[in-house]
Amino acid sequence: MDFLDVARNVRRNRIAKGFSQRKLAGSAGISELSVKNIESAKVEARIKTLQSIAKALGVKLNELFVPVKELQTVRFRSTKNMRKRENILARAARWLEDFNYLEGVLGRKSTFHLEDIRDLCSRNEPAEAARICREKLGLDSKEPIHDICGLLEKAGVKVLTLPLASDGFFGLSIGQEDGGPAIIVNDEDRITPERRIFSAAHELGHLMLHPEAFNVKETLEDKEQERQADCFAGYFLMPDAGFINEWDEASGLHWVDRVLKVKGIFRVSYKTVLKRLIDLGKTDESIWPKFYSAYRNRYKKKLMFKEEPDGFGDGNEPFRLAPFVFFEDRFNRLVREAVEKDKISLSRGAEMLGMPILEMRELIQSWETVA
């Protein structure tokens, strides 16, 4: 037993649970001193004690023994202090380790296809950087992105979704030095698919514009960098030529419906559309109250404005996209191939996918239903 691994895992899970050392001790039926000694790696805890701790924390016993690589090149900011931060990073580290193992054992190593144009992407011109990236990925000047997860994965960016009940976290990105590049997006139910798509593009913006800012110790947001990444995301998802074409094509519609149609074509939020109209000089800031008033009159529903980042609450995104438009699948595909080729066991595949063995067997049966 590695004392240090156990110490880190107990502390990490305790903080994520929101427990003090005293509360964990009370829930586990042990002394507070025992918890302190275990977390400081001063003692070798008995299995019975660790079983009690695991039960109190709501985790499996083996999770307290798993070595966790400490990521370094991470850009992980949030609008609020997050007690789950260490857990998210630990989950990301294990997932990246599994992802790279699967790529290696299957001979499927990916290449980051945008690396050679990073020097061309200036943080001072994020819209131009977005254009350069789109061109490199084979997208034309008007083309909407129908599957951003698939596009990122083909570009050599690993994508993971995690459902986290936090209104301060939407996504993070990890550098190549830690097995990336990788992007993790919060897909908690309250976050709209539009916001998830935008978060993925936003994190790609950081990978391309701010490579020097990937430091796991930095937790505070840089407002200028966030603005640049937002701008990159907007133009990556909705290029000017495409936007103008679709906006003009919908000129006969009520202007609110026009906004909603363009929003649906490019899979962005209505705010992204309104912001572009302002940027192009087609309107000004007065468009915001006008849109809310016109939408309410037309659809008999009220939109509640929230400053970005938003995405919470049914009223914040009219006619939202279906959740399945944001599915990452390369990792699952690699797991399937590894299981079918006997590169990993059934139980190891279930562990990688974070599901019980029974659910894994049901998944395999579903694979066999349709070739």
N, C-alpha and C positions, 0 to 999 in steps of 0.2 A: 504494500500500500504506500503510495506516495503522499506523505503528509501535506505537501504544498498543494497538490491537486485537490485533495479533499478540502483543505482550508479555503481555497479560492472558490470552489463550487458551493460550499455551505454558505459562505458570505454572499456570493453573487445571488443565489436563490433566495436568501433571507431578505436582501435588499429589494429584490424584485417583488417579493411577497408583501413588502411594506412592514416587516417585523423588526422590532428592536431585538437585541440579544436577549433581553429579559423576557420578551413575549415568546420568542422561539423556545427558550428554556422552559417556560411554563407550559407551552403547547406540547413539547416533547417529553415533559416529565423529568427533566434533568436540571442541574444547577446552572445558573448563569455563568459561573466560573468555568464550567465544562465547555460551554459554548465559546467563551473567550479563548480558552486554551486550544480548542479545535481550530478556530478561525486564525489563530496565530501560529498554527502548526507546532505547538509545544508538546502535544501528546498524540499518541496513536489511539484513536477512538475505537472502542469495541464495536463489532458489527451490530450488536443489539442497540447500542446507542445511536448509531448511524441510521438504523431502520426507523427508530423513533423520530429522528430529525427529518428523514425523508418523508415520512408520513405527515408530519406537521407542516412541511413545506409543500406537500402535494406533488412530489416528484418521485420517480422511480429510484430505487437504491443505487442502481448502477450509474445514474447520472452524477452521483457524488464522487465517482472514481475516474470519470472520463477526463484525460488530459486535454486541456484547452489551449490552443495556440493563441498567443496574444498578437492581434493584428496591429500594425503600425501605420500603414499608408491608408488611412480611412478619413473620409470627409463626412462627419456625422454631427450635424448641427440640429438643434431643435429650438422651438420658441419657448420651451419651458424646461426646467430641470427634470430629468427622467430617471426614475429609480430602476427602470428596466434596461437602462443603457448597457450594462455589463452583460446581461442575458442576451440581448440582441446581438452584441458583438461575438459572444461565445457561440451562438447559433450560427451566425454568419461564418465564423472560422471553421466550424465542423462541416458546414455545407460546402464551403470552398474546398476543403480537404477531400471530401467525398467526390465532388465534381471533378477535381483534377486527377484523382485516382481512377475514376471511370474513364476519363479521356485517355489516360495513359494505358490502362489495361486493354482498352478497345482500339487503341491506335487512332483516336479521334481528337487529337490535340488541336485546339483552335488558335487562330492568329488574329490579333487585333488589327483589323484592316484600316483603321483610322489613325494609327500611330504615325505613319509617315507624313500626314498632313497637319499634325498638331502644331508645328511651327508656323503654319500659315494662318492659324486661327487666333486672331487677336481679341483679347478681352475687351478692347476698346471698340471693336466692331462685331458684336455678337451676332447681328443679323447676317453679316457677310460670312462669318464662321459657320453659321447654320447652312447657308447656301453651299459652301465648300463641302461640308459633310454630306449633304444631300446628293450632291453631284458625285462624290466618291462612292456613295452607296447605290448609285445607278438610278436615282429618282429624278424625274424631269421637273421643270420649273413650275408645273401646275399640279403635280400628282399628290393626292392625299395619301397619308400613311394608313393603310388598312389594318396592319398588324405590327404594332411597334415592338412587341416582345420578339416576334420572329425576325424582324429587321435587325434588332440589336444583337440577337443570338447569331445571326449570319455574319454580323460585323465583328464577331469575336468577343462580345460582351456577355457575361453570364448574368442571368436575371433570376431573382428570387422574390417571391411575395410572402409577406408575413402579416397575419391579422393581429393588429395591436390596438387595443382600446386606448388610444392616446390622441388628443387633439393638438399635440405639439410636435408630432413626428409624421412625416410623409414619405421620406426616403433617405437613403444614404448611398455613397459610392465608395468603392475600394480599388486601390491602385494595383498595377501589375506585379509589384514587388511582393504582394501578399497572395498571389495566385489569381488575381483579376486580369483585366478590369471586370468589375462586377457592379451591379446596381441592385439594391434592395428597395422594394416599394411596399408601403403599408396598404394592404387591401382589406382592411377592416370594413364591415358591412356599411357603416355610415359614410364612408368615403366614396364619392361617385367614381365611376369608371373614367369620366373625363379628367378628374383630378389625378387618378392613378397614371393615366397616359401622360399627362403634363409633368408629373413628378419624375417619370422615367426619362423624358426628354430633358428636364431640368438637370437631372444628375449627369446625363451625357454631356450637357453643357459644362458642368464642373470638370468632368474628365478631360474635356478638350481645352477649356479656357484657364483652368486654375490647377495645373498639375502640382505646383509647389505648395498648395494649400492642403494636401492630404497628410494630415498629422492627427493621429487618434487622440492626442492630448488636448487639441483645440476643440472647445465645445460651444463657443459663442459665435453667433451668426455675424458675418460681415455683410452689412446691408447692400453695399455696392456690388459685391460678388453675387449676392442673391438676385439683385436686379439684372445683372448681366446674364446669369443663368436663366432667369425668367424670359428675358428677351430672346435668347438663343432658342429656348423651347418653343416660344410662340412662332418664330419664323421657321424652325425646323418642321413643326407640325403643319403650319399654314403659310406657305411661301406667298409673297405679295402677288406674283403673277396668277397663281391659282385662286387666291382670295378675290382679286379684282374680277377675274373671269366669272367665278360663281356668283359674286355679288351683282354683277351686271346682268347675268342670265336670269336672276330672280327679281329683276326690277319691277315686274308687274304685281308682285305680292305686297300685302300689307307689310309695312317696314318691320314690325315685330316678327312676323312669320319669316321674313327675309333673313333676319338675324338667326332665327332658329334653324332654318334650312341650311345655311352656311355652317353653323355650329355642328349639325349632324354630319355634313359631308366631310369635314376635317377632324371630327371627333374631338373637339375642344369645348371649352365652356363658353357660355354666352358672354362672359366677361372678356374672354380672349378676343371674340369678334368685335365687341364694342371698343375695346382698347385699340384694335387695329384700325377701326374707322377713325378714331381720334388721331392716331399716328399718321394716317394718310391725309389728314386735313379735311375729311369729309364731314366732320362734326367737331364738337368741342365737349368739355367736361359736363355741360348741361345735359348730355345724352343719358346720363345715369338716372336721374329722377324721372326723365321723360320715358325711359324704357320701363321702369317699375310701374309708373302710372298707366302707360299704354297696355302693358301686359295684364295688369289687374283688370282693366276695363274689357280687354278682349277675352280673357280666359277665366275671369271671376276668381282668380287666385292671387295671393299676395306673395311676392318675393321678398325675403328678408336679406338685406345687404350685410355682408360680413367682409371685413378686410382680408385680403389674401395673407397666408394660405387658408383656403376654406375647403368646403366639400362636405360639411356635416349638415344633416337635416334634409328631409325630402324637399323642403321649399327652396333650397338654395341653388338647385340646378333644374330648370324646367325641362321636361321630356328627356330625362337622362338616358344614357346608353345602357344596353344590357351588360351585365357583369362579364359575360364570356368574351367580350371584345378585348379583355386584358387577361390573357392566360399565357404564362410561360410554360414551355413544354420540353425543352431540350434535355433538361436534367432527367425528367421522367422517361424520356425516350432512351437515354443512356442506361438508366436502371433496367428498363425492359430488355434491352439488348444484352446487358451483362448477365441478367438472370437466365435468359433463353440460351445463352452460349456457355452457361455454367462458369462464368467468371466470378460470380458472387453467389452466395446461397440465398434461398428464399427469405430466410430470417434477416440476412444482411440487407437485402433489398427493402424489406419492410422497415428496418431501422433507418435506412437512408431517407425513405419517404415519410418517416414519422407516423407510421400506422401500425395497428396490431396485426399479428400474423394472419388472423382470420380475414381481416379486411384485405390483406395482401393477396390471399388466395382468391378472394372474390374479384379483385382487380385482374388477376391473371386469367380467370375465366372470361372476363369481359374482353380481354385481348384476343381470346380465341373465338369469340362470337363472330367477329368480322375481321378478315385478314387485313 
